[in-house]
Amino acid sequence: MTTEQRAPVEPSDGNAAAPARAGTSTLVGRVLRGPLAVLRSGGFFDLLIAQIVPLGVSFALTLITAALLGPELRGVLTYLMTGALLCGALAFGSLHVPVVENLRTGDRSAFRHGVRLVGMLSAVLCLTGLALVVLSPSGSGVTRTGWVLVGGALVVVQLFSGRVLQGLARNREYQTTVVVQSLLYLLGAGATLLTTRSPLAVFAAWSVSVVAGVGLSAFYLRRHFRQAGPWVWSGSPWGRFVRSATANNIGSIGQMVMLRADVLVVAVLVGPAAAGVYGLALSLTELALILPEVFALSVFAGRARLDLERWAVELHRTFRLNLVLSVVAAVAIAGTAVLLTLGPLSAYDGLVALVLIVLPGAVLAGYSRVALSGLQALGEGSRVWVFGVLALALSAGYVPAALLGGSVGTAVMSSAAYAVTAVYLRRSLASALPGRVR
């Protein structure tokens, strides 16, 4: 074939390929500007690592302790760990929100208020817990509650120091703190389980790791204050700080109660063995909250770097991406639960049923975390406050649900509570950002 004969063909091929390349380029551009834009912004991958590592460690230790301790002793460990996390979260709430807002303006007055309040709360919890441990018989339920309060005192300080660090967009330092703490917990708990089958010893290993994490985050905060100065002390009124913190605290408290109180209710009303199975089911379903928690942290910090218009668009994209990834995670978790009950966790009767009941609630809980973070970033204190009250009211339903239906009834109530609060948060965001959140 001659050159002249080929010439008419080559432009035709090129013209056909050009629209295809343009279409592909347009598609890639939409993806880069859409879901991937959310992943590339806001320190997402640092925050993702900060979520994956501790939850991965927690999941691994959950399986190990479940196999080594058995349902009853595992139930005791579940009570200690869940109680400490819930107690600390209830005391802490979201004290970091007004502190971070104040620090972003170069003012450290609210930080001083926050440190004083956190110190007071931690001291009260610690002293009360130690008093219960000393005055009650060894190994009793009261003694365990005392250790729960001591652990809660550590959690208050941990949450405050870590969340302030992350709220200042120090995502890499926040990641390092969380990873170091998690690895220390893994090493300490592993060493403990090699020598003893005591749930309290595992709890002690976790407490040591929390202390180390607090020390590291305090170091990073001190370095940030030196580098980001000069700072001012405006003498912001204590009353204003308390009012600002209270609304966010109630919202976060309600969220944490819904997330943690059900397993405590099962432990008290149904028994340690049932709590061991129920707690394992929650540990599995909480894996679906890894990415939503990352998105929630990113949404809160993003309000400081974006104007309202761009932030609202990114929030909308975040919700869509979160939904897709949460559904994928839920399917994977359900399959994992089936495999585990066929193998190393065959003694945990009813685990699969509980996982399947709780999973829809976990997906809705992921949405709620992102939505609540969005309301907090917008300063919608009244809506956050109402959400907290609603969550607390719904959480009271765990008690009759456990009395009437045992673990299954509690699981049903948990998913129902998340459904109701998710609807409320969706409507609240639609009102706060009309036309932006659907």
Contacts in CASP RR format, 6 or more apart in sequence:
PFRMAT RR
TARGET T0000
AUTHOR 0000-0000-0000
METHOD contacts of the structure
MODEL  1
MTTEQRAPVEPSDGNAAAPARAGTSTLVGRVLRGPLAVLRSGGFFDLLIA
QIVPLGVSFALTLITAALLGPELRGVLTYLMTGALLCGALAFGSLHVPVV
ENLRTGDRSAFRHGVRLVGMLSAVLCLTGLALVVLSPSGSGVTRTGWVLV
GGALVVVQLFSGRVLQGLARNREYQTTVVVQSLLYLLGAGATLLTTRSPL
AVFAAWSVSVVAGVGLSAFYLRRHFRQAGPWVWSGSPWGRFVRSATANNI
GSIGQMVMLRADVLVVAVLVGPAAAGVYGLALSLTELALILPEVFALSVF
AGRARLDLERWAVELHRTFRLNLVLSVVAAVAIAGTAVLLTLGPLSAYDG
LVALVLIVLPGAVLAGYSRVALSGLQALGEGSRVWVFGVLALALSAGYVP
AALLGGSVGTAVMSSAAYAVTAVYLRRSLASALPGRVR
34 317 0 8 1.000
35 317 0 8 1.000
35 320 0 8 1.000
35 321 0 8 1.000
37 314 0 8 1.000
37 317 0 8 1.000
38 44 0 8 1.000
38 295 0 8 1.000
38 298 0 8 1.000
38 314 0 8 1.000
38 317 0 8 1.000
38 318 0 8 1.000
38 321 0 8 1.000
39 45 0 8 1.000
39 321 0 8 1.000
41 298 0 8 1.000
41 302 0 8 1.000
41 314 0 8 1.000
42 169 0 8 1.000
42 171 0 8 1.000
42 298 0 8 1.000
42 301 0 8 1.000
42 302 0 8 1.000
42 305 0 8 1.000
43 169 0 8 1.000
43 171 0 8 1.000
43 298 0 8 1.000
43 301 0 8 1.000
44 294 0 8 1.000
44 298 0 8 1.000
46 171 0 8 1.000
46 172 0 8 1.000
46 174 0 8 1.000
46 175 0 8 1.000
47 166 0 8 1.000
47 171 0 8 1.000
47 174 0 8 1.000
47 175 0 8 1.000
47 294 0 8 1.000
47 297 0 8 1.000
47 298 0 8 1.000
48 290 0 8 1.000
48 291 0 8 1.000
48 294 0 8 1.000
49 175 0 8 1.000
49 179 0 8 1.000
50 166 0 8 1.000
50 171 0 8 1.000
50 174 0 8 1.000
50 175 0 8 1.000
50 178 0 8 1.000
50 179 0 8 1.000
50 294 0 8 1.000
51 178 0 8 1.000
51 290 0 8 1.000
51 291 0 8 1.000
51 293 0 8 1.000
51 294 0 8 1.000
52 290 0 8 1.000
53 178 0 8 1.000
53 179 0 8 1.000
53 182 0 8 1.000
53 183 0 8 1.000
54 178 0 8 1.000
54 179 0 8 1.000
54 181 0 8 1.000
54 182 0 8 1.000
55 286 0 8 1.000
55 287 0 8 1.000
55 290 0 8 1.000
56 182 0 8 1.000
57 182 0 8 1.000
57 183 0 8 1.000
57 185 0 8 1.000
57 186 0 8 1.000
58 182 0 8 1.000
58 283 0 8 1.000
59 283 0 8 1.000
59 284 0 8 1.000
59 287 0 8 1.000
60 186 0 8 1.000
61 185 0 8 1.000
61 186 0 8 1.000
61 189 0 8 1.000
61 190 0 8 1.000
61 202 0 8 1.000
62 280 0 8 1.000
62 283 0 8 1.000
63 340 0 8 1.000
63 344 0 8 1.000
63 345 0 8 1.000
64 190 0 8 1.000
64 193 0 8 1.000
65 74 0 8 1.000
65 77 0 8 1.000
65 189 0 8 1.000
65 193 0 8 1.000
65 199 0 8 1.000
65 202 0 8 1.000
66 74 0 8 1.000
66 276 0 8 1.000
66 280 0 8 1.000
66 345 0 8 1.000
66 348 0 8 1.000
67 344 0 8 1.000
67 345 0 8 1.000
68 193 0 8 1.000
68 197 0 8 1.000
69 75 0 8 1.000
69 77 0 8 1.000
69 197 0 8 1.000
69 199 0 8 1.000
70 347 0 8 1.000
71 272 0 8 1.000
71 273 0 8 1.000
71 276 0 8 1.000
71 277 0 8 1.000
71 347 0 8 1.000
71 348 0 8 1.000
72 272 0 8 1.000
72 273 0 8 1.000
72 276 0 8 1.000
73 197 0 8 1.000
73 199 0 8 1.000
74 199 0 8 1.000
74 276 0 8 1.000
74 280 0 8 1.000
75 199 0 8 1.000
75 267 0 8 1.000
75 272 0 8 1.000
75 273 0 8 1.000
75 275 0 8 1.000
75 276 0 8 1.000
75 279 0 8 1.000
76 144 0 8 1.000
76 199 0 8 1.000
76 272 0 8 1.000
77 199 0 8 1.000
77 202 0 8 1.000
77 203 0 8 1.000
78 263 0 8 1.000
78 267 0 8 1.000
78 275 0 8 1.000
78 276 0 8 1.000
78 279 0 8 1.000
79 144 0 8 1.000
79 148 0 8 1.000
79 263 0 8 1.000
79 264 0 8 1.000
79 267 0 8 1.000
79 272 0 8 1.000
79 275 0 8 1.000
80 144 0 8 1.000
80 147 0 8 1.000
80 148 0 8 1.000
80 199 0 8 1.000
80 200 0 8 1.000
80 203 0 8 1.000
81 203 0 8 1.000
81 206 0 8 1.000
82 260 0 8 1.000
82 263 0 8 1.000
82 264 0 8 1.000
82 279 0 8 1.000
83 148 0 8 1.000
83 152 0 8 1.000
83 260 0 8 1.000
83 264 0 8 1.000
84 147 0 8 1.000
84 148 0 8 1.000
84 149 0 8 1.000
84 150 0 8 1.000
84 151 0 8 1.000
84 152 0 8 1.000
84 154 0 8 1.000
84 155 0 8 1.000
84 203 0 8 1.000
85 152 0 8 1.000
85 155 0 8 1.000
85 256 0 8 1.000
85 260 0 8 1.000
86 256 0 8 1.000
86 257 0 8 1.000
86 260 0 8 1.000
86 261 0 8 1.000
86 264 0 8 1.000
87 125 0 8 1.000
87 148 0 8 1.000
87 149 0 8 1.000
87 151 0 8 1.000
87 152 0 8 1.000
87 155 0 8 1.000
88 125 0 8 1.000
88 151 0 8 1.000
88 152 0 8 1.000
88 153 0 8 1.000
88 155 0 8 1.000
88 156 0 8 1.000
88 159 0 8 1.000
89 155 0 8 1.000
89 159 0 8 1.000
89 252 0 8 1.000
89 253 0 8 1.000
89 256 0 8 1.000
89 260 0 8 1.000
90 253 0 8 1.000
90 256 0 8 1.000
90 257 0 8 1.000
91 121 0 8 1.000
91 122 0 8 1.000
91 125 0 8 1.000
91 152 0 8 1.000
91 155 0 8 1.000
91 156 0 8 1.000
92 118 0 8 1.000
92 121 0 8 1.000
92 155 0 8 1.000
92 156 0 8 1.000
92 159 0 8 1.000
92 160 0 8 1.000
92 249 0 8 1.000
92 252 0 8 1.000
93 159 0 8 1.000
93 248 0 8 1.000
93 249 0 8 1.000
93 251 0 8 1.000
93 252 0 8 1.000
93 253 0 8 1.000
93 256 0 8 1.000
94 163 0 8 1.000
94 245 0 8 1.000
94 248 0 8 1.000
94 249 0 8 1.000
94 251 0 8 1.000
94 252 0 8 1.000
94 376 0 8 1.000
95 114 0 8 1.000
95 117 0 8 1.000
95 118 0 8 1.000
95 160 0 8 1.000
95 245 0 8 1.000
95 248 0 8 1.000
95 249 0 8 1.000
96 159 0 8 1.000
96 160 0 8 1.000
96 162 0 8 1.000
96 163 0 8 1.000
96 164 0 8 1.000
96 167 0 8 1.000
97 244 0 8 1.000
97 245 0 8 1.000
97 248 0 8 1.000
97 376 0 8 1.000
98 110 0 8 1.000
98 241 0 8 1.000
98 244 0 8 1.000
98 245 0 8 1.000
98 248 0 8 1.000
99 110 0 8 1.000
99 111 0 8 1.000
99 113 0 8 1.000
99 114 0 8 1.000
99 160 0 8 1.000
99 164 0 8 1.000
100 163 0 8 1.000
100 164 0 8 1.000
100 167 0 8 1.000
100 168 0 8 1.000
101 110 0 8 1.000
101 244 0 8 1.000
102 108 0 8 1.000
102 109 0 8 1.000
102 110 0 8 1.000
102 111 0 8 1.000
102 236 0 8 1.000
103 110 0 8 1.000
103 111 0 8 1.000
103 164 0 8 1.000
103 168 0 8 1.000
104 168 0 8 1.000
104 304 0 8 1.000
106 228 0 8 1.000
106 229 0 8 1.000
106 231 0 8 1.000
106 232 0 8 1.000
107 231 0 8 1.000
107 232 0 8 1.000
107 233 0 8 1.000
107 234 0 8 1.000
107 236 0 8 1.000
108 225 0 8 1.000
108 231 0 8 1.000
108 232 0 8 1.000
108 233 0 8 1.000
109 233 0 8 1.000
109 234 0 8 1.000
109 235 0 8 1.000
109 236 0 8 1.000
110 236 0 8 1.000
110 241 0 8 1.000
111 164 0 8 1.000
112 233 0 8 1.000
113 236 0 8 1.000
113 238 0 8 1.000
113 241 0 8 1.000
114 160 0 8 1.000
114 241 0 8 1.000
114 245 0 8 1.000
115 160 0 8 1.000
117 245 0 8 1.000
118 156 0 8 1.000
118 157 0 8 1.000
118 160 0 8 1.000
119 156 0 8 1.000
119 157 0 8 1.000
121 153 0 8 1.000
121 156 0 8 1.000
122 153 0 8 1.000
122 154 0 8 1.000
122 156 0 8 1.000
122 157 0 8 1.000
123 153 0 8 1.000
125 149 0 8 1.000
125 150 0 8 1.000
125 151 0 8 1.000
125 152 0 8 1.000
125 153 0 8 1.000
125 156 0 8 1.000
126 149 0 8 1.000
126 150 0 8 1.000
126 153 0 8 1.000
128 146 0 8 1.000
128 149 0 8 1.000
129 145 0 8 1.000
129 146 0 8 1.000
129 147 0 8 1.000
129 148 0 8 1.000
129 149 0 8 1.000
129 150 0 8 1.000
130 146 0 8 1.000
130 150 0 8 1.000
132 142 0 8 1.000
132 143 0 8 1.000
132 145 0 8 1.000
132 146 0 8 1.000
132 149 0 8 1.000
133 143 0 8 1.000
133 146 0 8 1.000
133 147 0 8 1.000
133 150 0 8 1.000
136 142 0 8 1.000
136 143 0 8 1.000
136 146 0 8 1.000
137 143 0 8 1.000
147 200 0 8 1.000
147 203 0 8 1.000
150 207 0 8 1.000
151 203 0 8 1.000
151 207 0 8 1.000
151 210 0 8 1.000
154 207 0 8 1.000
154 210 0 8 1.000
154 211 0 8 1.000
154 214 0 8 1.000
155 210 0 8 1.000
157 214 0 8 1.000
158 210 0 8 1.000
158 213 0 8 1.000
158 214 0 8 1.000
158 217 0 8 1.000
161 214 0 8 1.000
161 215 0 8 1.000
161 217 0 8 1.000
161 218 0 8 1.000
161 221 0 8 1.000
162 174 0 8 1.000
162 177 0 8 1.000
162 217 0 8 1.000
164 221 0 8 1.000
165 173 0 8 1.000
165 174 0 8 1.000
165 177 0 8 1.000
165 217 0 8 1.000
165 220 0 8 1.000
165 221 0 8 1.000
165 224 0 8 1.000
166 174 0 8 1.000
166 297 0 8 1.000
166 301 0 8 1.000
167 297 0 8 1.000
167 300 0 8 1.000
167 301 0 8 1.000
167 304 0 8 1.000
168 224 0 8 1.000
169 301 0 8 1.000
169 304 0 8 1.000
169 305 0 8 1.000
170 220 0 8 1.000
170 224 0 8 1.000
171 301 0 8 1.000
173 217 0 8 1.000
173 220 0 8 1.000
173 224 0 8 1.000
174 217 0 8 1.000
174 220 0 8 1.000
176 216 0 8 1.000
176 220 0 8 1.000
177 213 0 8 1.000
177 216 0 8 1.000
177 217 0 8 1.000
177 220 0 8 1.000
180 212 0 8 1.000
180 213 0 8 1.000
180 216 0 8 1.000
181 209 0 8 1.000
181 210 0 8 1.000
181 212 0 8 1.000
181 213 0 8 1.000
181 216 0 8 1.000
182 209 0 8 1.000
184 208 0 8 1.000
184 209 0 8 1.000
184 212 0 8 1.000
184 213 0 8 1.000
185 205 0 8 1.000
185 206 0 8 1.000
185 209 0 8 1.000
188 205 0 8 1.000
188 208 0 8 1.000
188 209 0 8 1.000
189 202 0 8 1.000
189 205 0 8 1.000
189 206 0 8 1.000
190 205 0 8 1.000
191 205 0 8 1.000
192 198 0 8 1.000
192 201 0 8 1.000
192 202 0 8 1.000
192 204 0 8 1.000
192 205 0 8 1.000
193 202 0 8 1.000
225 231 0 8 1.000
246 385 0 8 1.000
247 381 0 8 1.000
247 382 0 8 1.000
247 384 0 8 1.000
247 385 0 8 1.000
248 376 0 8 1.000
248 381 0 8 1.000
248 384 0 8 1.000
250 384 0 8 1.000
250 385 0 8 1.000
250 388 0 8 1.000
250 389 0 8 1.000
251 372 0 8 1.000
251 384 0 8 1.000
251 385 0 8 1.000
251 387 0 8 1.000
251 388 0 8 1.000
251 391 0 8 1.000
252 372 0 8 1.000
252 388 0 8 1.000
253 388 0 8 1.000
253 392 0 8 1.000
254 387 0 8 1.000
254 388 0 8 1.000
254 389 0 8 1.000
254 391 0 8 1.000
254 392 0 8 1.000
254 395 0 8 1.000
255 368 0 8 1.000
255 369 0 8 1.000
255 372 0 8 1.000
255 387 0 8 1.000
255 388 0 8 1.000
255 391 0 8 1.000
257 391 0 8 1.000
257 392 0 8 1.000
257 395 0 8 1.000
258 365 0 8 1.000
258 391 0 8 1.000
258 394 0 8 1.000
258 395 0 8 1.000
258 414 0 8 1.000
258 417 0 8 1.000
258 418 0 8 1.000
258 421 0 8 1.000
259 365 0 8 1.000
261 395 0 8 1.000
261 398 0 8 1.000
262 278 0 8 1.000
262 282 0 8 1.000
262 395 0 8 1.000
262 398 0 8 1.000
262 402 0 8 1.000
262 410 0 8 1.000
262 411 0 8 1.000
262 413 0 8 1.000
262 414 0 8 1.000
263 275 0 8 1.000
263 278 0 8 1.000
263 279 0 8 1.000
263 282 0 8 1.000
265 398 0 8 1.000
265 399 0 8 1.000
265 402 0 8 1.000
265 410 0 8 1.000
266 274 0 8 1.000
266 275 0 8 1.000
266 278 0 8 1.000
266 279 0 8 1.000
266 402 0 8 1.000
266 406 0 8 1.000
266 407 0 8 1.000
266 410 0 8 1.000
267 274 0 8 1.000
267 275 0 8 1.000
267 276 0 8 1.000
269 399 0 8 1.000
269 402 0 8 1.000
269 403 0 8 1.000
269 406 0 8 1.000
270 278 0 8 1.000
270 402 0 8 1.000
270 406 0 8 1.000
270 407 0 8 1.000
270 410 0 8 1.000
274 406 0 8 1.000
274 407 0 8 1.000
276 348 0 8 1.000
277 348 0 8 1.000
277 349 0 8 1.000
277 350 0 8 1.000
277 351 0 8 1.000
277 354 0 8 1.000
277 407 0 8 1.000
278 354 0 8 1.000
278 407 0 8 1.000
278 410 0 8 1.000
278 411 0 8 1.000
280 345 0 8 1.000
280 348 0 8 1.000
280 351 0 8 1.000
281 337 0 8 1.000
281 351 0 8 1.000
281 354 0 8 1.000
281 355 0 8 1.000
281 358 0 8 1.000
281 411 0 8 1.000
282 358 0 8 1.000
284 333 0 8 1.000
284 336 0 8 1.000
284 337 0 8 1.000
284 355 0 8 1.000
285 333 0 8 1.000
285 355 0 8 1.000
285 358 0 8 1.000
285 359 0 8 1.000
285 361 0 8 1.000
285 362 0 8 1.000
286 362 0 8 1.000
287 329 0 8 1.000
287 333 0 8 1.000
288 326 0 8 1.000
288 329 0 8 1.000
288 330 0 8 1.000
288 333 0 8 1.000
288 359 0 8 1.000
288 362 0 8 1.000
288 363 0 8 1.000
288 366 0 8 1.000
289 362 0 8 1.000
289 365 0 8 1.000
289 366 0 8 1.000
289 369 0 8 1.000
290 329 0 8 1.000
291 322 0 8 1.000
291 325 0 8 1.000
291 326 0 8 1.000
291 329 0 8 1.000
292 322 0 8 1.000
292 326 0 8 1.000
292 365 0 8 1.000
292 366 0 8 1.000
292 367 0 8 1.000
292 369 0 8 1.000
292 370 0 8 1.000
293 366 0 8 1.000
293 369 0 8 1.000
295 318 0 8 1.000
295 321 0 8 1.000
295 322 0 8 1.000
295 369 0 8 1.000
295 370 0 8 1.000
295 373 0 8 1.000
296 366 0 8 1.000
296 369 0 8 1.000
296 370 0 8 1.000
296 372 0 8 1.000
296 373 0 8 1.000
296 374 0 8 1.000
297 373 0 8 1.000
298 318 0 8 1.000
299 314 0 8 1.000
299 315 0 8 1.000
299 318 0 8 1.000
299 370 0 8 1.000
299 373 0 8 1.000
299 374 0 8 1.000
299 377 0 8 1.000
300 373 0 8 1.000
300 374 0 8 1.000
300 376 0 8 1.000
300 377 0 8 1.000
302 311 0 8 1.000
302 314 0 8 1.000
302 377 0 8 1.000
303 311 0 8 1.000
303 374 0 8 1.000
303 377 0 8 1.000
303 378 0 8 1.000
306 314 0 8 1.000
311 377 0 8 1.000
312 433 0 8 1.000
312 436 0 8 1.000
312 437 0 8 1.000
313 436 0 8 1.000
315 370 0 8 1.000
315 374 0 8 1.000
315 433 0 8 1.000
315 436 0 8 1.000
315 437 0 8 1.000
316 436 0 8 1.000
316 437 0 8 1.000
316 438 0 8 1.000
318 370 0 8 1.000
319 367 0 8 1.000
319 370 0 8 1.000
319 371 0 8 1.000
319 437 0 8 1.000
322 366 0 8 1.000
322 367 0 8 1.000
322 370 0 8 1.000
323 363 0 8 1.000
323 367 0 8 1.000
326 362 0 8 1.000
326 363 0 8 1.000
326 366 0 8 1.000
326 367 0 8 1.000
327 363 0 8 1.000
330 359 0 8 1.000
330 360 0 8 1.000
330 362 0 8 1.000
330 363 0 8 1.000
333 355 0 8 1.000
333 359 0 8 1.000
334 352 0 8 1.000
334 355 0 8 1.000
334 356 0 8 1.000
334 359 0 8 1.000
337 351 0 8 1.000
337 352 0 8 1.000
337 355 0 8 1.000
337 356 0 8 1.000
338 352 0 8 1.000
340 351 0 8 1.000
341 348 0 8 1.000
341 350 0 8 1.000
341 351 0 8 1.000
341 352 0 8 1.000
345 351 0 8 1.000
353 408 0 8 1.000
354 407 0 8 1.000
354 408 0 8 1.000
354 411 0 8 1.000
357 408 0 8 1.000
357 411 0 8 1.000
357 412 0 8 1.000
357 414 0 8 1.000
357 415 0 8 1.000
358 411 0 8 1.000
358 414 0 8 1.000
358 415 0 8 1.000
360 415 0 8 1.000
360 418 0 8 1.000
360 419 0 8 1.000
361 414 0 8 1.000
361 415 0 8 1.000
361 418 0 8 1.000
361 419 0 8 1.000
362 418 0 8 1.000
364 415 0 8 1.000
364 418 0 8 1.000
364 419 0 8 1.000
364 421 0 8 1.000
364 422 0 8 1.000
365 418 0 8 1.000
365 422 0 8 1.000
367 422 0 8 1.000
367 425 0 8 1.000
367 426 0 8 1.000
368 418 0 8 1.000
368 421 0 8 1.000
368 422 0 8 1.000
368 425 0 8 1.000
371 422 0 8 1.000
371 425 0 8 1.000
371 426 0 8 1.000
371 428 0 8 1.000
371 429 0 8 1.000
372 384 0 8 1.000
372 387 0 8 1.000
372 425 0 8 1.000
374 429 0 8 1.000
375 381 0 8 1.000
375 383 0 8 1.000
375 384 0 8 1.000
375 387 0 8 1.000
375 425 0 8 1.000
375 428 0 8 1.000
375 429 0 8 1.000
375 432 0 8 1.000
376 384 0 8 1.000
378 432 0 8 1.000
378 433 0 8 1.000
380 428 0 8 1.000
380 432 0 8 1.000
383 428 0 8 1.000
383 431 0 8 1.000
383 432 0 8 1.000
386 424 0 8 1.000
386 428 0 8 1.000
387 421 0 8 1.000
387 424 0 8 1.000
387 425 0 8 1.000
387 428 0 8 1.000
390 420 0 8 1.000
390 421 0 8 1.000
390 424 0 8 1.000
391 417 0 8 1.000
391 421 0 8 1.000
394 413 0 8 1.000
394 416 0 8 1.000
394 417 0 8 1.000
394 420 0 8 1.000
394 421 0 8 1.000
395 417 0 8 1.000
397 413 0 8 1.000
397 417 0 8 1.000
398 410 0 8 1.000
398 413 0 8 1.000
398 414 0 8 1.000
401 409 0 8 1.000
401 410 0 8 1.000
401 412 0 8 1.000
401 413 0 8 1.000
402 409 0 8 1.000
402 410 0 8 1.000
426 437 0 8 1.000
429 437 0 8 1.000
430 437 0 8 1.000
430 438 0 8 1.000
END
